[in-house]
Amino acid sequence: MKDYLVKALAYDGNIRAYAVRTTDTISEAQRRHQTWRTASAALGRTMTAAVMMGAMLKGEDKLTVKINGGGPLGPIVVDSNAKGEVRGYVTNPEVDFESNEHGKLDVRRAVGTEGMLAVVKDIGLRDFFSGQVPLVSGELGEDFTYYFATSEQVPSSVGVGVLVNPDDSILAAGGFIFQLMPNTPDSLIAQLEERLKTIEPISKLVERGLTPEQILEELFGKEHIKILETMPVSFECNCSKERFANAIIGLGAAEITAMIEEDGQAEAHCHFCNEKYHYSKEELEAFREEAK
């Protein structure tokens, strides 16, 4: 099964829901950044939430999620867009701990709890929309839930999970977000709260092979769901050698001359996908001419 996301309505339009499988996407992030187990879980949970948030956008809109909880991971930064494309990194990928008291990867300890979750949306207007909230748990699912309720004023539930193999490879990853529409009956809210207490962890549902549609069926019951749309999901980075070249040209002729004289070459590194681009002395000289 390839990674994909579904958008749906449940209970006669009272619930807006998203579910996604991100196993291959998080595997690609792990491969590129060589993240250790707990770092993979933290990055994977953030990317999974972000790709669902991106699916709430339209057209060329995009967003950036930044989480800085003061833990040893350092900041987590993730970009996503309305097309199901996502990329991200953790500042310190070589972070891992013993399992916590529940036998799970100790994401809270890695992320920290003394900091903020910030979201910046570029929806094609002159000003960006931005919102931030303090971290309430460091486990990230609860933190995104709190973000939606506090910053966007939308009562929501966010479940994100990543299972990591002993060799650091990704076994399963996925998530769901459901949001209450205005005037949702209190009886339905109480029913969903009880369901959330008994449902298996999202990562286990993905490991069992459930599709995003089946994850929503587990949450709401097959008879209560209306699927609106499906879309592929993947790790995608828009960096390129040409893009970095334009950035170097933008530094100006004096700065490029300094590069040529000091190193005789240059290397650019993309934090998001870990690609490196090399520029020879001849290329730098051509950039200098262009900068003039």
Phi, psi and omega in degrees: 000130176275161178291135172201168184234146174239143171250140185208164167244151179224155178051059174057038176085004178285340182235133170257130189225148177225140173218148186210145167257128183232020185304310182291323181297313180288328175300319179294319177297317179297318181296317183291321186259352181054045180290144173280173195304307184291323176297320178298318181296317181293313178296316182296319177297318181294315179297322180295315177296318184294323182290328175288323177294323176299324180293345176279350181271181181227155170056238182265010181296153180208167179214161175233132174251131175232127179238124177225100184260004180081006180274178184295341176296332190073187182299143169254130180232128182224134172251143172213168180218184184283357184259006181084013179263138183214148175212156180185170179206159169249148184295320180239092186289340184266067178233127176206149179224168169298156180299152178282186185295343178265006180077018182246164177301135188274071182296321180304315180295322181290316183284319188089167182233002181257076182180204191228154167249121182239142177232128176240124181250130174255100183249030172083005178263171182295320179258142176279151170272130177224145176214147177214150180222154173291147175293134181255342180219327186083353177277347171086314177302311179296327182291320176292323176302315180294322178301311182299316183293322188269312186275323183254357176059037179237110177300124189217164168228129182240124174239123178224141182207149178222127172256132184241134178287161178303334180271015179079354177287161185268125179273316182199145176206145178178184181188174174216153168226129167232147187230138180277130174281160178304145176070021173297131183300142179300327181295323178290320178299316179297320179298317180291323177299319178293322180296321181296334180287337187251344184290147176297153174305144184303321181296327178291323178297319178293319179299325178289352177095011180292139175282165174306321178299316181292330175297317178294325176296322177298323182286314193244343189092134187304323186287348185256006187248142171234112180284129181261322189195149170236152179210143178291152179233139181201158171283120180222134175238138183263015177286160177197164178297323180295320181298314179293325177300317178299323178294320179296315178302322180295343178291335179101160187297321183296316180294320180293321176301318178299319177300314183297317184287325184277315187240337183071009180192179175209154176224131177251142183233127177269119179297325188289320185240357176072011175288148177238140182236127183258139178235124181283171177300319181296319178295318180296321178296322177293322178296321180298318177298320180292323180295330180290000000 
